[in-house]
Amino acid sequence: MRDALNDMWREVLTFAPKLVAFLLILIIGLIVAKLISTAVDKILERVGFDRAVERGGVKRALANSQYDASSIAGKIVYYALVLFVLQLAFGVFGPNPISVLLSGVIAFLPKLFVALVIVVVASAIAAAVRDLLSNSLSGLSYGRMLANLASIFILGLGVIAALNQVGIALTVTLPVLVAILGTVGGILIVGVGGGLIKPMQGRWENYLTKADEERRNIADKVRSNDTPGAPRHTGQVGASSNYSEPTYQQPTPPPPYDYQQSGQPAPGYSQPGYPQSGPQSGYPQPDPQSGYPQPGQHPGYPQPGPRSGPGH
């Protein structure tokens, strides 16, 4: 009985220093972790970490949260330090299952940190691509939908890469990634290729129509602008392209009966444009019996008529 009590007190005395060390390490470690997390939060706020993260698209995810990006980063640092503190504190007692578990969790932290960085970077890229496509394709009815699909696709790739980094569900994420890439490739081939077929077909039809119209215009110009002297088919035999309406000249009238050889007209003759001789003109009219030739008779030949002289 006395030996059992002595062994118990001996174990208590042996465990007491370890417990005190554990408590001291835990208290001091928690205080240090809290100070470090607060300092990290303040530093990140001063360097503009919150604005940078909000530009990356995390603002919507933190809209209903009571923590901002710098506070979350400070909390992550705090709990990471707590894990190290617990590992050190439980290490005082020697090898134990809790220390083994904490060692595994601490070994997992770098992978988790890299996965979080991958997700943050992927979300930032997805937000930038969504804004770029939304602004570029704002005139299209499907522009916003296309921007959202591109953003979701990039974010999904980031999540799959993060899961592969931490080694979670590798047998599920890899086939899903292959299926997604195959589906996107098929959509690009069929959608983009099929979408380009119709515009190119329309353009070729426009080009051919314009070429046919130009050919017809050139042929019409060639037919309408034949060279002078070349026969022009107008439906009449013997017609030519340089045919012009003939000009008729007024025939020259015969010389008047009182025309003189000297080229001077007789007193009774009137030039064109002048008043004709007659009783109204004031000039004396020749007597038919005076021997003047009558109109229609050639001057110089005797005209038949009553003879005057001896014997009549």
PLY file of the C-alpha trace (Angstrom):
ply
format ascii 1.0
element vertex 312
property float x
property float y
property float z
element edge 311
property int vertex1
property int vertex2
end_header
0.00 0.00 0.00
2.76 2.38 0.95
4.67 1.47 -2.23
1.64 2.27 -4.38
1.26 5.65 -2.74
4.94 6.35 -3.21
4.69 5.47 -6.91
1.67 7.73 -7.32
3.39 10.66 -5.67
6.45 9.98 -7.74
4.40 10.10 -10.97
2.64 13.25 -9.80
5.92 14.90 -9.05
7.22 13.81 -12.44
4.10 14.99 -14.29
3.75 18.29 -12.47
6.78 19.97 -14.08
5.63 18.76 -17.48
2.17 20.16 -16.89
3.61 23.47 -15.74
5.80 23.59 -18.83
2.83 22.72 -21.00
0.73 25.49 -19.49
3.54 27.99 -19.73
4.22 27.12 -23.38
0.53 27.22 -24.18
-0.13 30.56 -22.47
2.95 32.24 -23.81
2.38 30.77 -27.26
-1.21 31.96 -27.40
-0.19 35.44 -26.34
2.56 35.55 -28.94
0.24 34.18 -31.63
-2.34 36.83 -30.79
0.22 39.60 -30.98
1.59 38.34 -34.27
-1.87 37.99 -35.82
-2.79 41.52 -34.73
0.43 42.88 -36.21
-0.22 41.03 -39.47
-3.75 42.45 -39.61
-2.52 46.02 -39.10
0.31 45.67 -41.62
-1.98 44.24 -44.28
-4.48 47.05 -43.77
-1.76 49.67 -44.17
-0.34 48.18 -47.36
-3.80 48.09 -48.98
-4.30 44.34 -48.93
-8.07 44.74 -48.59
-8.38 46.86 -51.74
-6.21 44.48 -53.71
-8.27 41.48 -52.64
-11.55 43.28 -53.37
-10.36 43.96 -56.90
-9.71 40.26 -57.22
-13.38 39.42 -56.75
-13.34 38.34 -53.08
-15.44 41.35 -52.07
-18.69 39.57 -52.94
-17.71 36.54 -50.88
-16.98 38.77 -47.88
-20.05 40.99 -48.31
-22.01 39.33 -45.47
-19.00 38.56 -43.31
-17.92 40.49 -40.23
-14.27 40.09 -41.18
-12.39 41.76 -43.95
-9.55 40.24 -45.94
-6.79 41.44 -43.62
-8.67 40.19 -40.55
-9.10 36.77 -42.15
-5.41 36.67 -42.96
-4.62 37.58 -39.35
-6.93 34.80 -38.11
-5.23 32.27 -40.37
-1.83 33.29 -39.01
-3.14 33.08 -35.47
-4.53 29.56 -35.79
-1.44 28.38 -37.61
0.68 29.62 -34.72
-1.70 27.97 -32.26
-1.06 24.65 -33.96
2.67 25.12 -33.56
2.19 26.12 -29.93
0.10 23.04 -29.25
2.68 20.82 -30.89
5.41 22.27 -28.73
3.25 22.09 -25.63
2.24 18.48 -26.13
5.77 17.58 -27.03
6.66 18.10 -23.38
4.93 14.86 -22.52
6.92 12.85 -25.00
5.56 10.82 -27.90
1.76 10.81 -27.81
-1.11 10.53 -30.32
-1.97 14.21 -30.01
1.54 15.22 -30.96
1.41 12.88 -33.98
-1.92 14.38 -35.07
-0.64 17.91 -34.67
2.49 17.06 -36.61
0.35 15.80 -39.50
-1.83 18.93 -39.45
1.21 21.20 -39.38
2.73 19.30 -42.30
-0.52 19.86 -44.19
-0.48 23.63 -43.63
1.93 24.52 -46.48
-0.21 22.63 -48.96
-3.31 24.35 -47.61
-1.62 27.73 -47.90
-0.62 27.06 -51.52
-4.17 25.90 -52.28
-5.62 29.10 -50.81
-3.20 31.17 -52.86
-4.27 29.27 -55.99
-7.94 29.93 -55.24
-7.32 33.64 -54.58
-5.29 34.05 -57.77
-7.86 32.12 -59.81
-10.69 34.24 -58.41
-8.77 37.42 -59.27
-8.16 36.23 -62.83
-11.79 35.16 -63.17
-13.03 38.56 -61.99
-10.69 40.37 -64.40
-11.79 38.19 -67.33
-15.46 38.73 -66.45
-15.06 42.50 -66.34
-13.08 42.53 -69.59
-15.59 40.41 -71.48
-18.56 42.27 -70.02
-17.17 45.61 -71.19
-16.00 44.29 -74.55
-19.21 42.41 -75.37
-21.66 44.81 -73.76
-23.38 45.39 -77.10
-24.26 41.72 -77.49
-27.24 40.11 -75.83
-25.18 37.12 -74.72
-22.12 39.13 -73.63
-22.82 38.98 -69.89
-23.61 35.26 -70.05
-20.38 34.56 -71.90
-18.41 36.60 -69.34
-19.98 34.69 -66.45
-19.27 31.34 -68.10
-15.63 32.27 -68.64
-15.31 33.43 -65.02
-16.89 30.24 -63.67
-14.65 28.13 -65.87
-11.47 29.82 -64.64
-12.59 29.67 -61.02
-13.44 25.98 -61.42
-9.97 25.29 -62.77
-8.50 27.07 -59.75
-10.59 25.02 -57.33
-9.61 21.76 -59.03
-5.94 22.77 -58.93
-6.26 23.65 -55.24
-7.85 20.28 -54.47
-5.07 18.52 -56.32
-2.54 20.52 -54.34
-3.93 19.39 -51.01
-4.48 15.87 -52.31
-8.23 15.74 -51.76
-10.40 13.58 -54.04
-7.78 13.05 -56.70
-9.78 10.21 -58.21
-12.72 12.60 -58.63
-11.09 15.89 -59.56
-8.87 14.54 -62.35
-11.71 12.91 -64.35
-13.86 15.99 -63.77
-11.04 18.22 -65.03
-10.56 16.07 -68.13
-14.32 16.05 -68.80
-14.56 19.83 -68.38
-11.63 20.47 -70.71
-13.06 18.08 -73.31
-16.47 19.72 -73.10
-15.02 23.20 -73.43
-12.90 22.09 -76.38
-15.92 20.62 -78.11
-17.94 23.76 -77.48
-15.17 25.92 -78.91
-14.81 23.74 -81.99
-18.51 23.42 -82.72
-19.67 26.81 -81.45
-16.88 29.06 -82.68
-16.32 27.06 -85.84
-20.01 26.89 -86.64
-20.40 30.55 -85.81
-17.64 31.48 -88.22
-19.05 29.37 -91.04
-22.20 31.48 -91.46
-20.45 34.90 -91.46
-17.81 33.68 -93.91
-20.49 32.15 -96.12
-22.38 35.45 -96.12
-19.21 37.38 -96.94
-18.37 35.09 -99.85
-21.91 35.48 -101.19
-21.56 39.27 -101.00
-18.18 39.14 -102.75
-19.54 36.96 -105.57
-22.64 39.14 -105.98
-20.53 42.29 -106.21
-18.19 40.63 -108.71
-21.15 39.60 -110.89
-22.58 43.13 -110.77
-19.21 44.63 -111.73
-18.92 42.20 -114.63
-22.36 43.21 -115.91
-21.58 46.92 -115.55
-18.34 46.52 -117.48
-20.10 44.59 -120.24
-22.79 47.28 -120.51
-20.17 50.02 -120.72
-18.30 48.13 -123.43
-21.48 47.70 -125.48
-22.53 51.34 -125.03
-19.08 52.81 -125.73
-18.17 51.12 -129.03
-15.34 52.64 -131.09
-16.43 55.04 -133.94
-16.85 53.32 -137.30
-17.61 49.92 -135.81
-21.01 48.50 -136.78
-23.60 48.91 -134.13
-26.44 46.45 -134.04
-29.58 48.52 -133.65
-32.01 46.27 -135.48
-31.63 48.06 -138.93
-29.59 46.66 -141.76
-26.78 48.91 -142.88
-26.96 51.17 -139.84
-23.69 52.24 -138.29
-22.73 53.62 -134.94
-21.63 56.99 -136.45
-24.86 57.53 -138.36
-26.24 61.07 -138.12
-29.41 62.65 -139.40
-28.77 64.13 -142.92
-28.96 67.88 -143.32
-31.14 69.14 -146.14
-30.21 72.44 -147.82
-32.66 74.74 -149.51
-32.29 74.33 -153.32
-30.98 77.35 -155.20
-33.82 79.03 -157.14
-33.35 79.66 -160.89
-32.32 83.16 -161.95
-35.20 85.57 -162.50
-36.38 86.48 -165.93
-34.87 89.93 -165.71
-31.45 88.68 -164.60
-28.59 90.48 -166.36
-25.25 89.00 -167.28
-23.36 91.65 -165.39
-24.60 90.17 -162.16
-26.68 93.24 -161.32
-30.40 92.67 -160.92
-32.89 94.61 -162.98
-34.74 97.52 -161.47
-37.81 95.41 -160.90
-35.99 92.61 -159.11
-35.97 92.48 -155.32
-33.51 90.71 -153.13
-34.71 88.32 -150.45
-35.87 90.25 -147.45
-36.87 93.30 -149.49
-40.44 94.16 -150.55
-41.55 92.63 -153.81
-42.25 94.85 -156.77
-45.89 95.41 -157.55
-48.53 98.01 -157.65
-48.29 98.49 -153.94
-44.54 99.13 -153.96
-44.70 102.33 -155.89
-42.63 101.09 -158.79
-44.01 101.14 -162.37
-44.99 97.74 -163.74
-43.78 96.68 -167.19
-46.34 96.57 -169.95
-46.89 93.13 -171.41
-47.06 94.65 -174.87
-43.78 96.54 -174.48
-41.71 93.55 -175.54
-40.49 92.48 -172.15
-40.31 88.77 -171.66
-43.04 87.29 -169.57
-42.43 84.87 -166.72
-41.82 81.39 -167.96
-40.36 82.62 -171.29
-36.70 82.56 -172.05
-35.35 86.03 -172.72
-33.98 86.73 -176.16
-36.35 84.54 -178.16
-39.30 86.00 -179.95
-42.59 84.99 -178.48
-45.61 84.11 -180.50
-48.15 86.87 -180.69
-49.71 89.41 -183.05
-47.27 90.78 -185.50
-47.06 94.49 -186.13
-45.75 96.13 -189.22
-46.47 96.42 -192.90
-48.81 93.83 -194.23
-50.78 93.62 -190.95
0 1
1 2
2 3
3 4
4 5
5 6
6 7
7 8
8 9
9 10
10 11
11 12
12 13
13 14
14 15
15 16
16 17
17 18
18 19
19 20
20 21
21 22
22 23
23 24
24 25
25 26
26 27
27 28
28 29
29 30
30 31
31 32
32 33
33 34
34 35
35 36
36 37
37 38
38 39
39 40
40 41
41 42
42 43
43 44
44 45
45 46
46 47
47 48
48 49
49 50
50 51
51 52
52 53
53 54
54 55
55 56
56 57
57 58
58 59
59 60
60 61
61 62
62 63
63 64
64 65
65 66
66 67
67 68
68 69
69 70
70 71
71 72
72 73
73 74
74 75
75 76
76 77
77 78
78 79
79 80
80 81
81 82
82 83
83 84
84 85
85 86
86 87
87 88
88 89
89 90
90 91
91 92
92 93
93 94
94 95
95 96
96 97
97 98
98 99
99 100
100 101
101 102
102 103
103 104
104 105
105 106
106 107
107 108
108 109
109 110
110 111
111 112
112 113
113 114
114 115
115 116
116 117
117 118
118 119
119 120
120 121
121 122
122 123
123 124
124 125
125 126
126 127
127 128
128 129
129 130
130 131
131 132
132 133
133 134
134 135
135 136
136 137
137 138
138 139
139 140
140 141
141 142
142 143
143 144
144 145
145 146
146 147
147 148
148 149
149 150
150 151
151 152
152 153
153 154
154 155
155 156
156 157
157 158
158 159
159 160
160 161
161 162
162 163
163 164
164 165
165 166
166 167
167 168
168 169
169 170
170 171
171 172
172 173
173 174
174 175
175 176
176 177
177 178
178 179
179 180
180 181
181 182
182 183
183 184
184 185
185 186
186 187
187 188
188 189
189 190
190 191
191 192
192 193
193 194
194 195
195 196
196 197
197 198
198 199
199 200
200 201
201 202
202 203
203 204
204 205
205 206
206 207
207 208
208 209
209 210
210 211
211 212
212 213
213 214
214 215
215 216
216 217
217 218
218 219
219 220
220 221
221 222
222 223
223 224
224 225
225 226
226 227
227 228
228 229
229 230
230 231
231 232
232 233
233 234
234 235
235 236
236 237
237 238
238 239
239 240
240 241
241 242
242 243
243 244
244 245
245 246
246 247
247 248
248 249
249 250
250 251
251 252
252 253
253 254
254 255
255 256
256 257
257 258
258 259
259 260
260 261
261 262
262 263
263 264
264 265
265 266
266 267
267 268
268 269
269 270
270 271
271 272
272 273
273 274
274 275
275 276
276 277
277 278
278 279
279 280
280 281
281 282
282 283
283 284
284 285
285 286
286 287
287 288
288 289
289 290
290 291
291 292
292 293
293 294
294 295
295 296
296 297
297 298
298 299
299 300
300 301
301 302
302 303
303 304
304 305
305 306
306 307
307 308
308 309
309 310
310 311
